């Protein structure tokens, strides 16, 4: 069942400028690297990517040390607690590049290892860039903490489950979790972003 307070942000491939430094890091190249393979992979990726974000803005209770209480769960995390110090509200968000990117990567894994490697790096850099795009939209005229994702430091990856349920992510974004708390589509990210 979809929670009525969940809002959606969508973007087209041309709306998202992929961060060159992030791409260089993923491909283990310099930031000005260009090639026919990279250009081909860009076109293939742009043709299938479906950028979407689901988010909510809710209060956070930080009254107990190292405990962050949200309306859907509480988490014990020294790292997240420190990140959210001074915040009274948070944005809870999930972003995805869509299932068609997973299908493209699966096909390329069989047909071209080189294109698979480049497209995998490209799509990882792209979803990070979409996260930045969403963060810029959400933080407009606000002072916000940096994004913090489950799996960083002592912030358990198991928090993905209640977070995705709260966002109705299966319905809104098509994101599901496996027993190891890994998401499908693979190029998906969840995060908490504090609001001061």
C-alpha positions as MATLAB code, in Angstrom:
seq = 'XXXXXXXXXXXXXXXXXXXXXXXXXXXXXXXXXXXXXXXXXXXXXXXXXXXXXXXXXXXXXXXXXXXXXXXXXXXXXXXXXXXXXXXXXXXXXXXXXXXXXXXXXXXXXXXXXXXXXXXXXXXXXXXXXXXXXXXXXXXXXXXXXXXXXXXXXXXXXXXXXXXXXXXXXXXXXXXXXXXXXXXXXXXXXXXXXXXX';
ca = [
       0.000    0.000    0.000;
       1.387    3.400   -0.984;
       1.926    5.917    1.805;
       0.143    9.133    0.826;
       2.945   11.460    1.983;
       5.523    9.962   -0.400;
       6.558   12.351   -3.164;
       8.245   11.474   -6.453;
      10.993   13.193   -8.454;
      11.731   12.018  -11.991;
      14.395   13.018  -14.492;
      15.332   12.222  -18.065;
      18.822   11.140  -19.125;
      19.549   14.609  -20.525;
      18.640   16.239  -17.162;
      21.498   14.525  -15.339;
      25.070   15.600  -15.945;
      27.237   12.661  -14.909;
      30.045   13.813  -12.622;
      33.326   13.389  -14.532;
      35.361   12.775  -11.385;
      32.954   10.072  -10.217;
      33.051    8.446  -13.658;
      36.871    8.580  -13.783;
      37.011    6.918  -10.362;
      34.666    4.122  -11.479;
      36.502    3.540  -14.783;
      39.966    4.031  -13.263;
      40.841    6.672  -15.869;
      41.432   10.408  -15.896;
      38.444   12.779  -15.833;
      38.776   13.747  -19.520;
      38.747   10.169  -20.819;
      36.691    9.685  -23.983;
      36.464    6.726  -26.339;
      34.162    5.146  -28.918;
      33.244    2.462  -26.382;
      32.355    5.045  -23.736;
      30.245    7.011  -26.223;
      28.440    3.830  -27.336;
      27.797    2.875  -23.705;
      26.498    6.379  -22.927;
      23.969    6.107  -25.749;
      22.826    2.628  -24.690;
      22.513    3.692  -21.054;
      20.657    6.933  -21.900;
      18.163    4.973  -23.983;
      17.089    2.771  -21.048;
      17.673    4.759  -17.837;
      14.566    5.696  -15.860;
      15.650    8.055  -13.061;
      13.147    8.151  -10.202;
      13.218    9.152   -6.558;
      10.686    8.619   -3.771;
      11.059   10.734   -0.659;
       9.382   11.949    2.513;
      10.181   14.760    4.952;
       9.567   13.720    8.559;
      10.645   14.639   12.107;
      13.600   12.928   13.776;
      13.973   12.455   17.542;
      17.604   12.544   18.729;
      16.847   12.848   22.450;
      18.668    9.586   23.320;
      22.384    9.429   22.605;
      23.245    7.424   19.465;
      19.549    6.620   18.839;
      17.722    8.109   15.837;
      13.931    7.774   16.034;
      11.829    8.149   12.893;
       8.069    7.667   12.484;
       8.645    4.218   10.973;
      11.684    2.850   12.859;
      14.489    3.687   15.204;
      18.140    2.952   14.635;
      21.125    2.767   16.944;
      24.043    4.345   15.108;
      26.742    6.612   16.479;
      27.668    7.668   12.914;
      24.128    8.583   11.808;
      23.422   10.282   15.153;
      26.539   12.430   14.732;
      25.592   13.244   11.116;
      22.103   14.383   12.199;
      23.185   16.497   15.200;
      21.206   19.748   15.232;
      18.533   18.405   12.850;
      14.844   18.271   13.742;
      13.678   16.779   10.443;
      15.038   14.491    7.761;
      14.454   13.646    4.152;
      14.225    9.885    3.724;
      14.832    8.943    0.113;
      15.396    6.161   -2.359;
      16.597    6.661   -5.922;
      16.911    4.262   -8.822;
      18.080    4.149  -12.414;
      15.430    1.499  -13.155;
      15.280   -2.200  -13.989;
      16.086   -1.693  -17.689;
      19.651   -0.748  -16.656;
      19.969   -4.130  -14.888;
      18.774   -5.856  -18.065;
      21.287   -3.899  -20.181;
      24.127   -4.864  -17.823;
      23.068   -8.536  -17.870;
      23.059   -8.536  -21.680;
      26.443   -6.794  -21.910;
      27.925   -9.240  -19.411;
      27.325  -11.920  -22.051;
      28.045   -9.967  -25.247;
      30.915   -7.603  -24.323;
      32.953   -7.553  -21.119;
      34.468   -4.192  -22.093;
      31.052   -2.581  -22.617;
      29.776   -4.216  -19.421;
      32.656   -2.731  -17.404;
      32.184    0.747  -18.884;
      28.373    0.704  -18.576;
      28.551   -0.557  -15.004;
      30.901    2.301  -14.071;
      28.844    4.792  -16.054;
      25.571    3.733  -14.405;
      27.133    3.834  -10.905;
      28.414    7.362  -11.545;
      25.027    8.307  -13.037;
      22.986    7.203  -10.018;
      25.346    9.160   -7.732;
      24.854   12.202   -9.974;
      21.069   11.734   -9.832;
      21.355   11.599   -6.024;
      23.174   14.952   -6.152;
      20.436   16.326   -8.452;
      17.737   15.212   -5.988;
      19.691   16.586   -3.001;
      19.960   19.963   -4.746;
      16.190   20.043   -5.327;
      15.335   19.005   -1.756;
      17.823   21.329   -0.068;
      16.840   24.454   -2.023;
      16.429   27.296    0.498;
      17.261   24.861    3.327;
      20.382   24.017    5.279;
      20.867   20.249    5.144;
      23.358   17.706    6.432;
      25.178   15.504    3.950;
      23.377   12.368    2.743;
      23.974    9.274    4.839;
      23.183    5.763    3.626;
      22.587    2.465    5.386;
      25.776    0.419    5.240;
      28.061    3.397    6.055;
      29.978    3.029    9.315;
      27.785    1.490   12.015;
      24.513    2.383   10.249;
      23.226   -1.136    9.571;
      22.291   -2.137    6.027;
      19.263   -3.891    7.575;
      17.672   -0.418    7.877;
      17.036   -0.628    4.114;
      13.955   -2.787    4.806;
      11.847   -0.399    6.951;
      13.064    2.584    4.912;
      11.935    1.054    1.610;
       8.648   -0.079    3.163;
       7.993    3.461    4.462;
       8.547    4.833    0.951;
       6.371    2.082   -0.594;
       9.415    1.619   -2.841;
       8.204   -1.631   -4.413;
       5.150    0.224   -5.742;
       6.624    3.686   -6.320;
      10.033    2.727   -7.714;
      10.016   -1.017   -8.341;
      12.784   -1.523   -5.741;
      12.887   -4.834   -3.887;
      15.349   -6.301   -1.365;
      16.896   -9.742   -1.190;
      17.756  -11.595    2.030;
      21.184   -9.886    2.129;
      19.457   -6.446    2.014;
      20.758   -5.749   -1.492;
      18.438   -3.857   -3.806;
      17.039   -4.645   -7.226;
      17.386   -2.646   -9.456;
      21.079   -2.764   -8.565;
      21.671    0.894   -9.434;
      19.575    2.157   -6.525;
      20.518    4.135   -3.421;
      18.722    4.884   -0.142;
      19.703    7.759    2.126;
      18.777    9.961    5.072;
      19.446   13.696    4.757;
      19.028   15.844    7.847;
      17.347   19.264    7.762;
      18.648   21.881   10.232;
];
